[in-house]
Amino acid sequence: MNTAFDKMSVLAVDDNRTNLHILQVFLKKLGHDVLLAENGEQAVQRFLEHQPDLVLLDIMMPVMDGFEAARRIKAACRDKWVPIIFLSALNRDENLVEGLEAGADDYLTKPINFVVLEAKLRSMQRSLAMQQSAAIALERLRAISDNVLDAIVTAGMDGRILTVNRATERIFGRPAREMVGQSFTLLLPEVFTGEGDNGRDGACRLATFKGHDREGIALHADGRQFPVEIGVSEVAIDQEKLFVGVVRDISQRKRAEQQLQQNATLLQAYFDHSQSEQQLAVRLMEKLLHRPGLRDPRLRYQVMATENFSGDIVAASRSPEGRFYALLADATGHGLAAAISVLPVLALFYRMTRLNRTIRELVVEINQQLRESMPIGRFVAATVVCLDEISLDGEIWVGGTPEAYLLDAEGRPVTRFQSENLALGILDSDEIDCQPRSFRWAPGSQLLMYSDGLLEASDGEGCQFGSDGVLGAIAGTPAATRFQALEQALAQHLGNSPAADDVSLMLIDCP
């Protein structure tokens, strides 16, 4: 363990290597030593081997989850406090409660707010420094007082004090001469007040506390009350029975408990506030995403988010001239950051389709907007479609998303539209091919589009749904139930396993 807490030894645990790398870089930048583990079992082993000062612990991990790892780490700490901060995407009340019951001292939801995390680490540093200072002081006092810190008071069967040690003088602020001969109630009035049997002041009351410890309130010489823990034993010396009372000042422990309770209250308030903000954000996003165009009778779609927010979006609109437009987009990542990335795409799509713009104009404008507004490393894969229901001509542009299919009335793929372009927001518009592919369709045809989250959806054994799963689910199914068949096939494939990435799909009836 460190001899000073200008830096800490931190054990970071996450089954996602990218998250671990980010945490490692962040913690080293703050000056801390970093240990890494990729699952709960490995975390316990690292802890036992290196005895770090603090643990940053993910919850959902293979081999052993974070809750069990926290319980084992806390059990191994014994009388040493090692803070555990849970870092998890799980943010429901039951997750918070279970984490605290497992031994967590704090909780931070993913995606991690590194400003908040740094503040929490500094708070833990101060607490650990206080703990270490108290431990050092305790060792010195034990050496000075021959390893005796607690007040040791002997009393006769009548409850009157016979002897005290130096710790008693220190704890109660009284010299020995003021205590010897007085009733035990002088030191502990609330616990031992009242007359016992046969009128002996406090004697039988002392006897009732033999064999177990009890908390009470002690009285200092200056009138101040403070919490103590009392243990009473009965001994016989030269055939004379005596009470031996051990009194421990637990003020510091109570302050620590109160601080922990305050931290838990603050954590709950932070969690509630975060939940409220997320719910507001969800409502705002739903209002932006669910436009009237998605209620078109020719369209069926689904978006499955891995978190509260999805980086996948779908949109549909009709121009005043009757042309039908559809968009399926997939931003890098998932969650709120990815959802925010696609908002400019939505705004441009609906504005330009109302103006009856071409697919090429749409792609150029969206790409330019993303190039100007998105940070490096952020981009949006997209499939954009326009159907002219009068001429039965269609146009499609695919950039970065999986292939789209034109299906015949039997659900067989007639035309495959592969991604021939990079995702939007990577290159300047004059460096990409913005020209869409043209196609025509026969009666009963449908157009199928989806994100890579559908193909990569894995079952419990790690087997991906893939293109074979998509085409197998719709082959030979009636057009009216084809979308439902695909949904059911995906649900059956996933079973109880959640999708690792956002999933979106669209099925459009070609009139």
DAUR-V512652 format. One line per field, one symbol per residue. ss: DSSP state (2 for helix, 1 for strand, 0 for the rest). psi: psi as a letter, one per 30 degrees, with the letter a starting at -180 (. if undefined). burial: # if it has 9 or more other ideal C-beta (glycine too) atoms within 8 Angstrom, else .. A space follows every 50 residues. Layout:
BEGIN
ss = ???
psi = ???
burial = ???
END
This chain:
BEGIN
ss = 00000000111110002222222222222000111110022222222222 00011110000000022222222222200000111111000022222222 20000111100002222222222222222222222222222222000000 11111000011111022222220002222000122200222200102220 10222220010011111110000011111111111110011111111110 22222222222222222222222222222222222222200222200011 11110000000111111100000111111110000222222022222222 22220000222222222222222000000111111111000011111110 00011110000011111000100100002220000011110000011111 02222201000001022222222200002222222222222222000000 00111111100
psi = kkflhflljkjkkkfjeeeeeeeeeeeeefglkkkkkfleeeeeeeeeef ilflkjklejllekleeeeeeeeeefecgkjjkkjkjlfkgleeeeeeee ffgkflkkllkkjfeeeeeeeeeeeeeeeeeeeeeeeeeeeeeeghgjfl kjkkllfggkkellleeeeeefgkleffekfllffeeiefegllkakggj jfefeeefgkfllkkaklklfgfkklklkkkklklkjhgkklkjkjkkjg eeeeeeeeeeeeeeeeeeeeeeeeeeeeeeeeeeeeeeeilfffgkffkk lkkjkfaflkfklklklklfggkkkkkkkjlkalaeeeeeefeeeeeeee eeefghlleeeeeeeeeeeeeffklkfkljkkkkkkkjfefhklkkkkjf llklkjkafggkjekkjljglllkgelleffljgklklllllkgllkkkl lfeeefkkafggkleleeeeeeefkgkkefgeeeeeeeeeeeeebgklkf lkkklkkkkj.
burial = ....#.########....##..##.###.#.#.##############... .##########..###########.##....#######..#...##.### .########......###.##..##.###.##.#...#..##..#..### ######..###..##.###.##.#.#..##..#######.##...#...# #######.##...#.#####.....#########.......######### ...#....##..##..##..#..##..#..##..#...#.#.##.#..#. #######.###########..##################.######.### .###....#############..#...###########...######### ########..#..#..#.#.#####...#..#.#.#..#.#...###### #########....##...###.###.#.#..##.######..##....#. ########.#.
END
